[in-house]
Amino acid sequence: MEQRSTRRLRDQKFLSEVPLPPHKQSAADSAWPLLQAPIYINWNLTYACPFNCLHCYSRERNKDSVLSFEQKLIIADNITRNGVFYVSFGGGEPLCDPDLLAVIRRLNARGVYVNVITSGYLVSPKEADALAAAGVGGIIVSIDSANPSVHDRIRNHPGAFHAALACIRLFRERSVNVSLSTVVTKANLYEMEEILQLAETFHCTGVELKRMKLVGNALNATELALGKEDEKYLYAHIQEWDARHATDVRLIYSPTPVPGYDPGCLCGKSVMTILSNGDMSACAYAPIIIGNALRDEISRVWMGHELLKEYRENRVCPGLQWRQTADTKEGDE
C-alpha cells in the first residue's frame, strides 16, 4: 500500500508552490515551518555529464569521488529514516549514474517523492520506461531557450534542444509529471512567453525560473547574468506570466523573500544538498559542508548545526553569503 506521505505529495509540483503570507517572519519560514529534517534534499549522485553548459555551477566538480552502490543505499536509508519528504536527483546528469534506478526504487518504496533533473539527452524510450517503473514522481527538464540554436549554444551541445523535447514527450506519454527548469539569463528573459508556451504545448505541470549562480562555468559567462533593469523587468512580469498561462510559473531568484513573488533562498531552512561523496551541504552552489550522510544522522545535523541556525536566524542565502565572503577575501589579498 502506498504510504501516506507519497499519496499526499503525489500531486505537488514545486517546493516553492505554497503562497507567501504577509507576515513578519520570512515567507519561506511561514510556508515551510522548520521540521526535524529538511523537507527537500537535492542529491547530486554524480557530476558526470555529457554537456558543458555556459552557466553550469558544477563543472569543476566532475572529478569528485562517487559513492559505491552500498553507500548510496546507506544514505537513502538515512533519508527515509529521518522523514524527508522529497528528493531531487541532480548533478551533473543523474542518468550518468548506474545506480540511479535502484536508489529511486529504495526511496519510493519507503514513501519518498522523487524528482530527476535532466537535460533529456540520455533519455531513450527504454530509460523512460525504467524510470517510470522505478517510481519516479516527476521529471524536471532543463530548458534554456525556446529557440533551438540559443538552447544548444548555452548547453554547448548540438541537438540538445531536440533531445529535451523528445524527453518531455516520452515521459508525458507515460503519464509522468514533467516540469521545466529555466536558469534566467539575458539570453532568455525577453522570450519567457515562448518558454511558457512551450511548457503549455507539452502539458508540463510548471516552470521554475531560477537565478544564475556566479560559480563554476558561470564565472566565465557573466555577460549572461541579469542586470538591475533586467531584474526589474523580471519582477514586473512574473505575476502576469503566471496569470496568463495555465502552467504554474514559480520564481526562485531573490536571496530573501519577496512576498507575492519569490520565496527567497530556502537553503538551510527547508532544503539541504547531498554531494556525490555523501557530504551534506547547506547549499548546492557553495562548499559549505555541515556533515556527511554516510556517518551523520540527517536530523541531528539539521537541527544542531550552528551554521544552519545562523542562516535561519539572519534570513540569509548561504551561497551568496559565501560568494561575497570569498570575493572580499580575494580583494584583500
WORA-V71513 format. One record per helix or strand of 3 or more residues. SS is the DSSP state (hx for helix, st for strand). FROM is the first residue (numbers start at 0). TO is the last residue. If there is no record, write none. Layout:
BEGIN
ss: (SS SS)
from: (FROM FROM)
to: (TO TO)
END
This chain:
BEGIN
ss: (hx hx st hx hx st hx hx st hx st hx hx st hx st hx hx hx st st st st hx hx hx)
from: (3 26 39 58 68 85 93 99 112 124 137 147 159 176 188 205 215 221 227 247 270 278 288 297 305 317)
to: (8 30 43 60 80 89 95 108 117 133 141 154 172 182 200 209 219 223 243 251 273 280 291 303 313 331)
END
